[in-house]
């Protein structure tokens, strides 16, 4: 079942198109991620799909509802944690949870929710006294208190230390396991690879790719680099003739081979047939961060 469907989304400010062709769909039970450079239109797209901002054009459906026309119904079914949202420093966890609970017709027991999120001993603590990880967990609790079918989380782990980030990842996975579909906006590639079933890459206001993390790496077409030492043999010509190899360079006693994802297997088989012993083998595979730069042109923009 498709729970979010966006086609041709457009939004402009002062005559400048911030979003002009964003398209993606999210299936029930997915953790779906949105990646993109700063200013690509990620947060604007999220605000349009949650009904927090009116779109200029395109079609948006969330749980079969139009967030522009059915704004209240969407807000009752979709939990939102936005990057820029912040509570007053003096409000306590309990006060915030009671306030947000009052916005919904059938909220969960907020006391049980904060216990499950590890905030049970912080209910009387003021927001300004919470650690970064505790504030993020409170943000998640506020997004979930209305029993949402869908939760939208924008840059959830920005500013957290590595342990707090990993704890938050575990929390997100447990939320999905409870039956909530999740849409996550992030700029952390390791986070996207760990959590997301599929990813949409948005660049300059439009969707440029949708796939799994592994699929995005494959479609980027970036080469593998294989470094090794062939003991007692000169094998440059042999390796250079292999079908998936695009380049061979000698660096001292080592060869550096540039090729496709099947190059390692081809090299191993060819050298094995020649009885060549290989040592000091290292393989550098392209990752999601490499694919992201290739798909968005971020390296060219920086140059």
ABEGO torsion letter per residue (X at the ends): XBABBBBGBBBBBGGBBABABBBBBBBBGBBBBBBEBBGAGAAAAAAAAAGABBBABEBBBBGGBBAAAAAAAAAAABBBBBAABBBBAABBAAAAAAAAAAABABBBBAAAAAAAAGAAAAAABBAAABBAAAAAAAAAAAAAAAGBABBBBBGAABGBBAAAAAAAAAAAAAAAAAGBBBBBBBABAAAAAAABABBBBBBGGBBABBBBAAAAAAAAGBBBBBBBBBBGBBAAAAAAABAABABBBBBEABBBBBBBAAAAAAAAAAAAAAGBBBBGBBBBBBBAAAAAAAAAGAAAAAX
